[in-house]
């Protein structure tokens, strides 16, 4: 257990719906929320009413916009944290993903991202011991952070996946971690669903149409 995290509560918020990458010509970090995403951000501020000590965000515009209504509601500023940002490429930094390390770039890139996100958690814990903070990040960073937190406590089962407009609440204890998922929750496909999706479609043979089999057909 990391002492700085003891009794800390963190609401992990994925940014709400953003303008799609297709057709966007500016820097990805400047990509804003869509009108629907702005509405979702307002709804988040309306339902997240528990006392909050601080708000952190990825520097990306879509993340900052997601928590702006919440910050206004509580009269708080937004602290940007590069460790909550999505990297330019999943396999970063280049020093650890090229040359000799290139066969392991997936593992090393994920480890680097996890370490950067954990550093932000520790910063939050040191700045707000036993407090309640909100952190807005990206759909590829939040699962890494949650998985790492679970690993610290020897747990493996992931929480439900939340959709845009939802959040995870993580409560760190000395010996236990609880994670509550709030808001829109994504229904993950079961193994049976995945198998059915891979099966070819079967066309009905019109010669076997029950309507042509005469009276008494089942």
Secondary structure, DSSP 8 states (H G I E B T S, - for coil): --GGGTT-EEEEEE---B--STT--S-GGG--B-HHHHHHHHHHHHH--S--SEEEE-SSHHHHHHHHHHHHHHT--EEE-GGGS--SSSS--GGGTSGGGGGGHHHHHHHHHHHHHHHHHHHHHHHSTT-EEEEEE-TTTHHHHHHHHHHHTT------EE-TT-EEEEEE-SS-EEEEEESSEE----HHHHHHHHS------GGG-GGGS-TT--
